[in-house]
């Protein structure tokens, strides 16, 4: 059995960054997008998570047509295929904790800070940073796509929760897909 718990670290780092920003800004959590949201926006988030999952196949198909590189998702694929416990831990860490932590930081803190310079700065800027943090490989483009979707949802709703749902659905579907390879 192989268990990959790197996603737990991503979630914890994101939570720490949110609390650091909260402490520095001395404002309520509403300022970071912690707002109640209508159920329809959560459903929109779920639908966009499925769309993003399909979009990653298009992005990766085009990317790998022109560029060849080592499989940078091999650890996740191995863990996803490591049995029920390994997959369960991977789903908790990679499809729940990671999206929570990353959305707290990239939409709640970074997009929020960049929004003062306009919608393009908030949406595209936070998506670009989100992509680069994922590394200079095909995942940069997948993450940029998810970042754009989540940035738009954040601007539209003022809440991080629809983007969290997009991210959870997207990561969860990818991890379940890895388990079938």
Phi, psi and omega in degrees: 000133177239127180242127178253112182249021178301329179297330177296320177298317178300317179296317181291321177296317178298318178296318179297318179295320177299313182293328175295314178297319178300314181295321181288324184271343181046055178230166178288161180294340176302328180296339180260011177093012177277082182228147174297149185222148176294145181304326181301326180288330175290323176292321174299317178301317179297316179296318179292331175297320177292317178299316180297321177301314176295322179297329181293331177291324177292310180303311183291326177297315178293313182303309184286348172292328184253335187230137173245139180208166177296154178289106181275002178251011185301321179298317179293319180297317179297315180295321180296332181263007186273013179110174186297315181295316179300314179296319179300312179297318179298318179294319179296313183282315186273335182250355176235300183295314180299309179301320178300307182299315182292321178290324175304318183279305191283329175260310184297320183258301189290307180299320179300316179293320182284339181301335179295342178263007177115167184299318182297318180296316181294313184284303185287320180298312180292325178293320179295316178297317178302316179296312182298321179298333179280356174107161181268077180203190183300330182295334175306314183288322175297314181294322178300317179300311179297321179297320177297311180302314183289325177295319178295314178299319179297316178297318184291319188256338185075008184236142177280343189297320176298321177293325176299318180295316176306310185296318179296314180295314181300308180296318181298315179296320177298316181293321176294323176298315178303326183291344181264352184287000000 
